[in-house]
Amino acid sequence: MHKGIITVENFISGTMVRGQRYLDSHDPSTGMIWARVPDSGKEEMDSAVAAALKAFPGWSHKSAHARAQHVLKVADLLESRLEEFAVAESRDQGKPVWLARTMDIPRAVLNLRHFAHTIPHQLNTSSVSPEAGTLNYTVREPLGVAGLISPWNLPLYLLTFKLAPAIMCGNTVVAKPSEMTSVTAYMFCKLLDEAGFPPGVVNMVFGVGPMAGEALVTHPDVRLISFTGSTAIGLHIAQAAAPTLKKLSLEMGGKNAAIVFDDCDLQACIRTLIRASFINQGQVCLCTSRIFVQRCLYPMFLEEFVKATRNLKVGPPANPDVFMGALNSLPHLEKVRRYVRFAIEDGGVVLCGDGLDPMPIPAENKNGYFMRPTVITGLKDETRCMQDEIFGPVTCVSQFETEDEVVHRANCTKYGLCASVWTSDLGVAHRVSQRLRVGTVWTNCWLVRDLDMPFGGAKKSGVGREGTHDSMEFFTEPKTICTKIT
């Protein structure tokens, strides 16, 4: 894995296919090229969609149980090679190896197993109407070819979150992973082949959005698109897909708030919000980027939060003591640092982090994309750092007085993905949670996920929901049949 440069290939109709053109993929921790990724376009995408269309009749007519056996075999293979995939994902994305080992790869395995076990039990419903003498039943039928576009921050985790329900519902798939983190998806294709997936059921085409992504979204034979990424790209996809009336699931940006009341368990709150703000270098759509603290608790919270932030270790992802690795790319690092400058221009105060605290990095990683976790105060709600998705290790902390005030301020962005509420008062927790215009609210915790529950955003954080039942709703269309029985 560490020797030479990996050449990624497209996976079409069960065969690895070399690209005609290639892109360089850099190891974020060193800045060095470590992989070459196909720069695919319409020709490759047309070939993949044709393969998926050809495979659809056979795959869709298999029983859900038979489809599940393939998915479960892939889950077992992935679990058996956890370390290999964890190291590859760390080099691909920049996250610490321990994080890929304990979160990303195990969660990908869980996604595969969960949907393989649950969806077969939810595909059909029936009822008998004695008065009318009829039998009514609904069958959920797969739509056809599903286009899956997954992001660079959790490459395999979020790919399997889309892939497993799509194929378990009987669809065939053409997936386009991010061109910046393609290696683990390429490795996953080899597991699909080893597990005996029929050719064409899953196809993987690598490349950039304007070429490969656009060809997938606008293809007339692709019936639905599931996308996770930025709001700007999600809005473009919605426009591009409109003429063909595709079903869309768009999980987009977030500007997530934590609301900390003065009766919370302060130490538990700080421990969790450090993780919520800075895990995976802050590059998780659900990360907390705004923290509102009730006025009387604010000074103590700020002191403890800044202290805990300064104690976080940043460095090479292979180091088990490192909490934060490298940001995903040099342009992204420059963007995140630019927002720290914006904060200063807008009257904010940087209490710790970028430009203030030392960041000793080994010589071999001197060209990596590292940044200290940064805490900012003193910003008004309308400023850029309080409104825009930064998607990096930058968190803004401010104080509030009343419940009405903080609910208004938390809702005062175009995003509505998630939030957390910290209080020992159950009434406050429920009351505030119901008033927040977001898809998920955690109370006294963060990122506790149940795949049976709906997941998605409000406002410009997205449309559609995922989760067992919701994925089944998205990846199938219902047909109701009424049969006279008397």
C-alpha positions as CSV (number, residue, x, y, z in Angstrom):
1,M,0.0,0.0,0.0
2,H,2.8,2.4,0.7
3,K,5.1,1.5,-2.2
4,G,4.6,3.2,-5.5
5,I,1.6,5.0,-6.8
6,I,-1.8,3.3,-7.0
7,T,-3.6,3.4,-10.4
8,V,-7.3,3.3,-9.8
9,E,-9.6,1.8,-12.5
10,N,-13.3,2.1,-13.3
11,F,-15.4,-0.9,-12.4
12,I,-17.9,-1.6,-15.2
13,S,-19.9,-4.8,-15.8
14,G,-17.8,-6.6,-13.3
15,T,-14.5,-5.7,-15.0
16,M,-11.7,-3.3,-14.1
17,V,-11.4,-0.8,-16.9
18,R,-8.4,1.6,-17.3
19,G,-9.2,5.2,-17.8
20,Q,-8.3,7.2,-20.9
21,R,-7.1,10.2,-18.8
22,Y,-6.0,10.4,-15.2
23,L,-6.0,12.8,-12.3
24,D,-3.5,12.9,-9.5
25,S,-4.6,12.2,-6.0
26,H,-2.5,13.5,-3.1
27,D,-1.8,12.1,0.3
28,P,-3.1,15.0,2.6
29,S,-0.5,14.3,5.3
30,T,2.5,14.7,2.9
31,G,1.2,16.6,-0.1
32,M,2.7,13.8,-2.3
33,I,0.9,12.0,-5.1
34,W,-0.1,8.6,-4.0
35,A,-2.7,7.6,-6.5
36,R,-3.9,8.2,-10.1
37,V,-7.7,8.3,-10.6
38,P,-9.5,8.0,-14.0
39,D,-10.8,11.3,-15.3
40,S,-13.9,9.8,-16.8
41,G,-16.7,11.4,-18.8
42,K,-19.8,10.7,-20.9
43,E,-18.3,7.7,-22.7
44,E,-17.4,5.8,-19.5
45,M,-20.7,6.8,-17.8
46,D,-22.7,5.6,-20.8
47,S,-21.0,2.3,-20.7
48,A,-21.6,1.9,-16.9
49,V,-25.3,2.8,-17.3
50,A,-25.7,0.3,-20.1
51,A,-24.2,-2.4,-17.9
52,A,-26.5,-1.5,-15.1
53,L,-29.6,-1.6,-17.4
54,K,-28.6,-5.0,-18.7
55,A,-28.1,-6.4,-15.2
56,F,-31.4,-4.9,-13.8
57,P,-33.9,-7.6,-14.9
58,G,-31.9,-10.4,-13.4
59,W,-31.0,-8.6,-10.2
60,S,-34.4,-7.1,-9.5
61,H,-36.1,-10.5,-9.9
62,K,-33.9,-12.2,-7.3
63,S,-35.5,-12.5,-3.9
64,A,-34.5,-10.0,-1.3
65,H,-33.0,-12.9,0.7
66,A,-30.8,-13.8,-2.3
67,R,-29.7,-10.2,-2.7
68,A,-28.9,-10.1,1.0
69,Q,-26.5,-13.0,0.7
70,H,-24.3,-11.1,-1.7
71,V,-24.4,-8.0,0.5
72,L,-23.6,-9.9,3.7
73,K,-20.6,-11.6,2.0
74,V,-19.2,-8.3,1.0
75,A,-19.6,-7.1,4.7
76,D,-17.7,-10.1,5.9
77,L,-14.9,-9.5,3.4
78,L,-14.6,-5.9,4.3
79,E,-14.5,-6.7,8.0
80,S,-11.8,-9.2,7.5
81,R,-9.7,-6.5,5.8
82,L,-10.4,-3.7,8.2
83,E,-6.8,-2.6,8.8
84,E,-6.0,-2.5,5.1
85,F,-9.0,-0.3,4.3
86,A,-8.4,1.9,7.4
87,V,-4.8,2.7,6.3
88,A,-5.9,3.3,2.7
89,E,-8.7,5.7,3.9
90,S,-6.3,7.6,6.1
91,R,-4.0,8.2,3.2
92,D,-6.8,9.0,0.9
93,Q,-8.6,11.5,3.2
94,G,-6.1,12.6,5.8
95,K,-8.0,11.4,8.9
96,P,-6.1,9.5,11.7
97,V,-5.8,5.8,11.1
98,W,-7.4,5.0,14.5
99,L,-10.5,7.0,13.4
100,A,-10.9,5.1,10.1
101,R,-10.3,1.8,12.1
102,T,-12.9,2.5,14.8
103,M,-15.5,4.5,12.9
104,D,-15.4,4.6,9.1
105,I,-14.8,1.0,8.2
106,P,-16.8,-0.6,11.0
107,R,-19.7,1.8,10.1
108,A,-19.5,0.7,6.5
109,V,-19.7,-2.9,7.6
110,L,-22.7,-2.0,9.8
111,N,-24.4,-0.3,6.9
112,L,-24.1,-3.3,4.7
113,R,-25.4,-5.8,7.3
114,H,-28.2,-3.5,8.6
115,F,-29.8,-3.0,5.2
116,A,-29.3,-6.6,4.2
117,H,-31.2,-7.8,7.3
118,T,-34.0,-5.1,7.6
119,I,-35.2,-4.2,4.1
120,P,-36.4,-7.8,3.2
121,H,-39.0,-7.5,5.9
122,Q,-40.5,-4.1,4.8
123,L,-41.0,-4.4,1.0
124,N,-44.7,-5.4,0.9
125,T,-48.0,-4.8,2.8
126,S,-51.4,-6.3,2.4
127,S,-55.0,-6.0,3.8
128,V,-58.3,-7.8,3.2
129,S,-61.5,-5.8,2.9
130,P,-64.4,-8.2,3.9
131,E,-67.1,-5.6,3.1
132,A,-65.8,-5.0,-0.4
133,G,-64.7,-8.6,-0.9
134,T,-61.2,-7.5,-2.0
135,L,-57.6,-8.2,-1.3
136,N,-55.5,-5.1,-1.4
137,Y,-51.7,-5.2,-1.4
138,T,-48.8,-2.9,-2.1
139,V,-45.6,-4.1,-3.6
140,R,-42.5,-1.9,-3.6
141,E,-40.7,-2.3,-6.9
142,P,-37.2,-1.2,-7.7
143,L,-36.9,1.7,-10.1
144,G,-34.0,0.7,-12.2
145,V,-30.5,2.3,-12.4
146,A,-29.6,4.4,-9.3
147,G,-26.9,7.1,-9.5
148,L,-25.0,7.5,-6.3
149,I,-22.7,10.4,-5.7
150,S,-20.7,10.3,-2.5
151,P,-18.3,12.8,-0.9
152,W,-14.7,12.9,0.2
153,N,-15.0,13.3,3.9
154,L,-16.3,9.8,4.8
155,P,-15.6,8.0,1.6
156,L,-16.6,4.3,2.2
157,Y,-18.9,5.0,5.1
158,L,-21.3,7.2,3.1
159,L,-20.9,5.2,-0.1
160,T,-22.2,2.1,1.6
161,F,-24.9,4.1,3.3
162,K,-26.3,4.6,-0.2
163,L,-25.2,1.5,-2.0
164,A,-26.6,-1.1,0.5
165,P,-30.3,0.0,0.4
166,A,-30.2,0.7,-3.3
167,I,-29.1,-2.8,-4.3
168,M,-31.1,-4.5,-1.5
169,C,-34.3,-2.9,-2.9
170,G,-33.4,-4.5,-6.3
171,N,-31.9,-1.5,-8.2
172,T,-28.6,-1.7,-10.0
173,V,-26.1,1.1,-9.4
174,V,-23.7,3.5,-11.0
175,A,-21.7,5.2,-8.3
176,K,-19.3,8.2,-8.7
177,P,-17.2,8.6,-5.6
178,S,-15.3,11.8,-5.0
179,E,-12.2,12.1,-7.2
180,M,-10.2,13.2,-4.2
181,T,-10.9,10.0,-2.2
182,S,-11.3,7.2,-4.7
183,V,-8.9,4.5,-3.5
184,T,-11.1,2.8,-0.9
185,A,-14.0,2.7,-3.4
186,Y,-11.7,1.1,-5.9
187,M,-10.6,-1.5,-3.3
188,F,-14.3,-2.1,-2.5
189,C,-15.0,-3.0,-6.1
190,K,-12.5,-5.9,-5.7
191,L,-14.6,-7.2,-2.8
192,L,-17.7,-7.0,-4.9
193,D,-16.1,-9.2,-7.5
194,E,-14.8,-11.6,-4.9
195,A,-18.3,-11.8,-3.3
196,G,-19.7,-13.0,-6.7
197,F,-21.9,-10.0,-7.5
198,P,-23.4,-10.4,-11.0
199,P,-21.7,-8.2,-13.6
200,G,-23.3,-4.8,-13.9
201,V,-25.2,-4.7,-10.6
202,V,-22.7,-2.3,-9.1
203,N,-20.6,-0.1,-11.4
204,M,-18.0,2.5,-10.2
205,V,-17.0,5.4,-12.4
206,F,-14.3,7.8,-11.2
207,G,-13.9,11.4,-12.2
208,V,-14.8,15.0,-11.6
209,G,-18.3,16.4,-11.2
210,P,-18.5,18.6,-14.3
211,M,-17.7,15.6,-16.5
212,A,-18.5,12.2,-14.9
213,G,-21.0,13.6,-12.4
214,E,-22.9,15.6,-15.0
215,A,-23.1,12.7,-17.3
216,L,-24.6,10.6,-14.6
217,V,-27.1,13.2,-13.4
218,T,-28.4,14.0,-16.9
219,H,-28.4,10.4,-18.3
220,P,-32.0,9.6,-19.4
221,D,-31.8,6.0,-18.2
222,V,-30.8,6.8,-14.6
223,R,-34.0,6.9,-12.6
224,L,-32.8,8.4,-9.3
225,I,-29.9,10.3,-7.9
226,S,-28.7,10.2,-4.3
227,F,-26.1,12.9,-3.5
228,T,-24.2,14.0,-0.5
229,G,-22.1,17.1,-0.8
230,S,-22.2,20.9,-0.8
231,T,-25.4,22.9,-1.2
232,A,-24.2,24.6,-4.3
233,I,-23.6,21.3,-6.1
234,G,-26.9,19.9,-4.8
235,L,-28.8,22.8,-6.2
236,H,-27.1,22.3,-9.5
237,I,-28.0,18.6,-9.5
238,A,-31.6,19.4,-8.8
239,Q,-31.7,21.7,-11.8
240,A,-29.8,19.4,-14.1
241,A,-32.1,16.4,-13.2
242,A,-35.4,18.3,-13.5
243,P,-35.9,17.6,-17.2
244,T,-35.8,13.9,-16.7
245,L,-38.0,13.9,-13.5
246,K,-35.5,11.9,-11.5
247,K,-36.2,11.1,-7.9
248,L,-33.7,13.0,-5.8
249,S,-32.2,12.6,-2.3
250,L,-29.9,15.6,-1.5
251,E,-28.0,15.7,1.7
252,M,-26.1,19.0,1.6
253,G,-24.4,21.5,3.8
254,G,-24.8,22.4,7.5
255,K,-24.1,25.2,10.0
256,N,-24.9,23.1,13.0
257,A,-25.5,24.7,16.5
258,A,-25.0,23.4,20.0
259,I,-27.2,25.1,22.7
260,V,-25.7,24.9,26.1
261,F,-27.9,25.8,29.1
262,D,-26.4,26.7,32.5
263,D,-27.8,23.5,34.2
264,C,-25.9,21.1,31.9
265,D,-23.3,18.6,32.9
266,L,-20.4,20.9,31.9
267,Q,-17.6,18.4,31.7
268,A,-19.6,15.9,29.7
269,C,-20.8,18.7,27.4
270,I,-17.2,19.9,26.8
271,R,-15.9,16.4,26.1
272,T,-18.6,15.8,23.6
273,L,-18.5,19.2,21.9
274,I,-14.7,19.0,21.4
275,R,-15.4,15.8,19.5
276,A,-18.4,17.3,17.7
277,S,-16.4,20.4,16.6
278,F,-13.1,18.8,15.6
279,I,-13.4,15.1,14.8
280,N,-12.2,14.2,11.3
281,Q,-10.6,17.7,11.2
282,G,-14.1,19.2,11.4
283,Q,-14.9,17.6,8.0
284,V,-18.2,16.0,8.9
285,C,-21.5,17.4,7.7
286,L,-22.9,17.0,11.3
287,C,-20.0,18.7,13.0
288,T,-20.8,21.6,15.4
289,S,-19.6,25.0,14.1
290,R,-21.6,27.3,16.4
291,I,-21.9,27.0,20.1
292,F,-24.4,29.2,22.1
293,V,-23.8,29.2,25.8
294,Q,-26.1,30.7,28.4
295,R,-24.6,33.9,29.9
296,C,-23.9,32.9,33.5
297,L,-22.0,29.7,32.3
298,Y,-20.3,31.3,29.4
299,P,-17.0,32.4,31.1
300,M,-16.4,29.0,32.6
301,F,-17.4,27.1,29.5
302,L,-15.1,29.2,27.3
303,E,-12.1,28.7,29.6
304,E,-12.6,25.0,29.7
305,F,-13.4,24.6,26.0
306,V,-10.3,26.5,24.9
307,K,-8.1,24.6,27.3
308,A,-9.4,21.3,26.0
309,T,-9.0,22.5,22.4
310,R,-5.4,23.4,23.0
311,N,-4.7,20.0,24.3
312,L,-5.7,18.3,21.1
313,K,-2.8,16.8,19.2
314,V,-2.4,17.4,15.5
315,G,0.0,15.4,13.3
316,P,0.6,12.4,11.0
317,P,-2.5,10.2,10.7
318,A,-0.5,7.0,11.5
319,N,0.3,8.3,15.0
320,P,-2.1,6.7,17.5
321,D,-1.9,9.8,19.8
322,V,-3.0,12.2,17.1
323,F,-6.6,13.4,17.4
324,M,-6.6,15.5,14.2
325,G,-4.8,14.6,10.9
326,A,-4.6,16.6,7.8
327,L,-7.4,18.5,5.9
328,N,-8.3,16.8,2.7
329,S,-6.6,19.1,0.2
330,L,-4.5,22.2,-0.1
331,P,-7.3,24.3,-1.6
332,H,-9.6,23.3,1.2
333,L,-7.0,24.1,3.8
334,E,-6.6,27.6,2.2
335,K,-10.4,28.0,2.2
336,V,-10.7,27.2,6.0
337,R,-7.8,29.5,6.9
338,R,-9.4,32.3,4.8
339,Y,-12.5,32.1,7.0
340,V,-10.3,32.6,10.1
341,R,-9.1,35.8,8.4
342,F,-12.7,36.7,7.7
343,A,-13.5,36.3,11.4
344,I,-10.8,38.8,12.3
345,E,-12.0,41.3,9.6
346,D,-15.6,40.9,11.0
347,G,-14.6,41.8,14.6
348,G,-14.0,38.3,16.0
349,V,-11.3,37.2,18.4
350,V,-9.3,34.1,17.8
351,L,-8.7,32.5,21.2
352,C,-6.7,29.5,20.1
353,G,-5.7,27.6,17.0
354,D,-4.6,28.7,13.6
355,G,-1.7,31.2,13.7
356,L,-1.6,31.2,17.6
357,D,-0.6,27.8,18.8
358,P,2.5,25.8,17.8
359,M,2.0,22.8,15.6
360,P,5.2,20.7,15.5
361,I,5.1,18.5,12.4
362,P,7.7,15.9,11.4
363,A,9.9,16.9,8.4
364,E,8.4,14.2,6.2
365,N,5.0,15.8,6.8
366,K,6.0,19.4,6.3
367,N,4.0,19.7,3.1
368,G,0.9,18.2,4.6
369,Y,-2.4,20.1,5.0
370,F,-2.4,20.5,8.7
371,M,-4.2,23.1,10.8
372,R,-4.7,23.6,14.5
373,P,-8.3,23.5,15.9
374,T,-9.5,27.1,16.2
375,V,-12.0,28.8,18.6
376,I,-13.4,32.2,17.7
377,T,-15.6,34.5,19.8
378,G,-17.1,38.0,19.4
379,L,-18.9,37.5,16.0
380,K,-22.3,38.7,15.2
381,D,-24.8,36.2,13.8
382,E,-24.8,37.7,10.3
383,T,-21.0,37.5,9.8
384,R,-19.5,35.0,7.3
385,C,-18.2,32.6,9.9
386,M,-21.6,32.4,11.6
387,Q,-23.5,31.9,8.3
388,D,-21.3,29.9,5.9
389,E,-20.4,26.3,6.0
390,I,-16.6,26.2,6.7
391,F,-16.2,22.4,6.9
392,G,-13.1,22.5,8.9
393,P,-11.8,22.7,12.5
394,V,-13.2,26.2,13.3
395,T,-15.9,26.7,15.9
396,C,-17.5,30.0,16.9
397,V,-18.7,30.4,20.5
398,S,-21.1,33.1,21.7
399,Q,-23.4,33.7,24.7
400,F,-27.2,34.0,25.0
401,E,-29.7,34.9,27.7
402,T,-33.2,33.5,26.9
403,E,-34.6,30.4,25.3
404,D,-36.5,32.5,22.7
405,E,-33.3,34.3,21.8
406,V,-31.2,31.3,21.3
407,V,-33.8,29.4,19.3
408,H,-34.1,32.4,16.9
409,R,-30.3,32.6,16.5
410,A,-29.8,28.9,16.0
411,N,-32.4,28.9,13.3
412,C,-31.0,32.1,11.6
413,T,-29.1,30.4,8.8
414,K,-30.1,28.9,5.4
415,Y,-29.0,25.5,6.7
416,G,-31.0,23.0,8.9
417,L,-29.1,19.7,9.2
418,C,-28.7,19.1,12.9
419,A,-28.2,20.6,16.4
420,S,-27.6,19.5,19.9
421,V,-29.2,20.8,23.2
422,W,-27.4,20.5,26.6
423,T,-29.5,20.7,29.7
424,S,-30.7,18.7,32.7
425,D,-34.2,20.1,32.3
426,L,-36.3,17.6,30.3
427,G,-38.9,20.2,29.5
428,V,-36.4,22.6,28.1
429,A,-34.8,19.8,26.1
430,H,-38.1,18.8,24.4
431,R,-39.4,22.3,24.0
432,V,-36.2,23.7,22.3
433,S,-35.7,20.5,20.2
434,Q,-39.2,20.9,18.7
435,R,-38.5,24.6,17.8
436,L,-35.3,24.0,16.0
437,R,-35.7,23.8,12.2
438,V,-33.3,21.0,11.6
439,G,-33.4,17.3,10.6
440,T,-31.8,15.8,13.7
441,V,-31.6,17.1,17.3
442,W,-29.4,15.4,19.9
443,T,-30.0,16.1,23.6
444,N,-26.9,15.7,25.8
445,C,-25.1,13.7,23.1
446,W,-23.9,13.9,19.5
447,L,-23.7,11.6,16.5
448,V,-25.6,8.8,18.1
449,R,-27.1,7.2,15.0
450,D,-29.9,4.6,14.6
451,L,-30.2,3.5,11.0
452,D,-33.9,2.8,11.6
453,M,-34.5,6.5,12.1
454,P,-35.0,9.1,9.4
455,F,-31.8,11.1,8.5
456,G,-31.6,14.3,6.4
457,G,-31.8,18.0,6.5
458,A,-34.2,21.0,6.4
459,K,-34.0,24.2,4.4
460,K,-30.9,24.2,2.2
461,S,-29.4,21.3,4.0
462,G,-31.3,18.9,1.8
463,V,-34.4,17.1,0.7
464,G,-35.4,13.5,1.3
465,R,-34.5,11.2,4.2
466,E,-32.4,8.2,4.6
467,G,-32.6,5.3,7.2
468,T,-34.1,1.9,6.8
469,H,-37.7,2.8,6.1
470,D,-36.9,6.1,4.3
471,S,-34.3,4.5,2.1
472,M,-36.8,1.8,1.1
473,E,-39.3,4.6,0.3
474,F,-36.7,6.4,-1.9
475,F,-35.2,3.4,-3.7
476,T,-38.6,1.8,-4.6
477,E,-41.9,3.0,-5.9
478,P,-45.1,1.6,-4.6
479,K,-47.7,-0.2,-6.7
480,T,-51.1,-0.9,-5.1
481,I,-53.1,-3.9,-6.4
482,C,-56.7,-4.5,-5.6
483,T,-58.1,-8.0,-6.3
484,K,-61.8,-9.0,-6.0
485,I,-61.9,-12.1,-3.9
486,T,-65.7,-12.7,-3.6
